[in-house]
């Protein structure tokens, strides 16, 4: 479409230039005859031809042909500028749409990882230790309290889940489910936008329960929390530690995705 507009514009410019050139030649001709001296013979026929040509040019000027051509060229230029602006706007809208889709897919991945981890925790939260060891078995009240709080979290009731999980940690600070409960408490705060509170609890998971299965997940979410708080260097340090310590895993892939967002790619 741009090529056709440019071609029409070029043709009209050539036509206008040709008309102006012809006009210049006609207007200049009498002067050249005058300079040629008395030896030049101007016939009546030649004068009539010149007059006819001048009349034709005058009619073209009176009819507004040149003006219409120039106005048409201006209109074409304005249309080309408008079309280019629309193309640029469409390209920008497409880039924004692709960015939003990437964010949605990342959020979906994170939610799936959260749900998958939660389902696994409910199926087998912690392997039960053998009787006779020094580690206590979970009592019915602890398991019931943990599962009730976890169900609230999975249903999206983050406020009530936070209340129940905090109460659980007060009652069972070193219970069988305590590492998981503290991790999900941090997740509930993160999901509700309390990134500072989430960061404190994720770090507590790693310091209090370094051998827990949730320690690696907590490191990933430490990076996420720093990212949301605008602390780029701290986020990068945590995320790169996940990639280095857990290659080829879902955790590593999620960390790499967030690192790319950190780098603006």
N, C-alpha and C positions, 0 to 999 in steps of 0.2 A: 504494500500500500504506500509506503514512504517513497519507493522507487518511482511509482506512477505519478505521485504528486510532484516529485523533483523533475521528472521528464516534462510534465505539462508546464511547470514553472519555467524551465529552461527554454521551451519552445516559444512561450509568450514573450520571454525576454528577447529572444532573437528576432521575433516579429516586430516588437517595439523598436529595437535597435535599427532594424532595416528601414522602418518608416522614418525614423529620425535622421538616418544617413541620407535617405533619398531627399528629404526636406532640405538638409544642409547643402546637398549638391545643387538642387534647384535654385536655392537662394543664392548660392555662390556663383552660379553660371553667368548672370548678367554682369557682375563685377569683372569676371575674367574677360568677357567680351570687351568691356570698356577699356581694360588695360592693353588689349591687343592692338589698339591704334586704329587709324582710319582705313587701314588696308583690309580690315575684317568687314565682310558683307553680311548683314543680318537680313534674311529674307522675311517676308510677311508670313510665310508658312512656319518658320522657326519661332517667330513671336507667338503665333497662334498655339503652337505645341506647348510652349512654356506657359502661356496663359491657361491652357487646359489642365496642365499638370498642377499649376498653382491652385486652380479651382478645385481639383480633386483633393489636394492636401487640405485646402480650407474646409471642404465638406467633411473630411475625416475628423478634423479638429472640432468642427461645429457639432458633429454627431456624437462626440465624446468617446470615440473608439479607444484612443490612447489612454484617456482617463479610466475607462472601464478596464483596460488591460492592467494598468498600474494598480487599480483597486482590487482586481482579481488576484494579482500577485501578492498583495498585502493580505488578502483573505486566506490565500493558500499558506502563506508563511504562518499566519495565526493558527490555522488548523493544524499544521505540522507541529507547532509548539504545543498545542493542546493535546494532540495525540501522544507526543513524547512524554508529556507530563502524566497522562493516563497510564502509559506503559510503565513509567517509573513507579507510580503509585501501586499498580497491580503487582509489580515485582516486590515492592516493600511489604504489601499485604501478604503475599505468598510466603516471604521469609518469616514474617511474624506468625503466620499460621503454622509453619513447620516448626518454629521454636516452641509454640504452645503444645503441639502434638508431642514433641520430644519430652517436654516437661510432664505431660499427662502419662506417657509411657513409663517415665522414670517413677512417677508417683505410684503407678499401678504395680510396677515391680516391687517397690518398697512395701506397699500394702500386702502384696502376695507373700513376700518374705515374712511379714509380720504375722499374717494369718497362718502360713505354713508352720512357722515356728511355734505359734500358739497351739495349733492342733497337735503338734508333736509333743508339746509340753503337757497337754491334757491327756494324751494317750499314755505317755510314759515320762512324767516330769523329771524324775530322778530314779535311777536303779535303786531298789531297796537293798540296804546293806544286810549282810547275813547276821542272823541272831548270834549273840555271843560276842560281837565286836563292841568297841567302845562307842560307836556312832548310834544315836538313838533312832528308833523307827518313828515315822510320822504318826501322830494320833489322828483319830477321826475328826476332831475339831479343827486341827491344823489344815488337813486336806480339804475339808468342807469350806473353811474360810478362804483358802487360796482359790479354789475353783469358783466360788461365788464372786470374788473380786475380779478374777480373770474373765468370767462371762460378762460382767459389766463392761470391761474394757473392750471386748470383742463386739459388743452391741453398740459401741460408740458413746456410751455414757461415761465420758472421761472424768467429769467432776466427782461422781459417786465412786468410780473406780479408784481414783486417787485417795479418797477418804478411806475406803476399805483397805487398800494396800498399805497405807501409812499405819492404820490400826493393826494390820497383820504384822508389820515389821516391829511395831512396839511390843506386840505379844509374843512373837516368835523371831527374835533377832538372829538366832543361830539355828533355826529349824531346817528341816530337809528341803523345804520349798523357799527358803529365804533368799537365795541368790536369784531365783527366777522372779520372785515377788518384787525384789528391789529393781530388777531390770524392767519389769512391766510397769512399775511405778514411774520410772524414768520415761518409758515410752508414752505413758498416758500424759505426762507433763509436756513432752515434745509435741504430741498430737494436738494438745490444747494451746500450743504457742508459748508455753513457759520454757523457753530454751535455756535460760540460766539455771532454773531448777532442774531441768532434765540433765544438763551437763554435770551438775553436782552429783546426781544420783548415778549417772553412767560411770563417772570416775569412782564412785563408791563401790560399784560392782567389781571393778578391776582391782581396787585396793583391798576390799574385804573378802572377795571370792575369786582370787586370781586363777584358780584351777577349775572354775565353773565353765560349763559349756557356753554360758552367756558372756564370758569375758571378751571373746573376739567380737561378738555382736556389739557389745558396749563400746569397743574401740571405734568401730565404724560410726556409731551414733555420736561418739564424742566429736569425730570429724564433722558430721552433719550439724551438730549443735554449734560448733565454732563457725561453720559456714553461715548459718542463719543469723548468728550474732555479728557477722561482718569481720570476723577475726581470721583473715585469710591464711596467715602463716601457720597459726595453730591448727587450722583445719587441714592444711596441706601436710603437716607433719603427721597427724593422726591417720589420714587417708593413705599416705605413702607407706606407713607402717602396716596397714591392713594388706595392701598389695604385696609388700615384701614378705609378710608373715603367713599369708594364706593364698598362694598363687593357684590359679585355676579353679577357684571357688566362686560361688555366687557373691560372697562378701567382697572378693577382689574385684569382680565385675562392677558391683555397685559403687565401690570406692573409685574405680577408674572413671565411671560415668560422672561422679561428682567432681573429680579432679578436672575433667574436661569442662564442666560448667564453671569451675573456679578459674580456668584459663580463658573462658569466654568463647569456647569452640562448640 
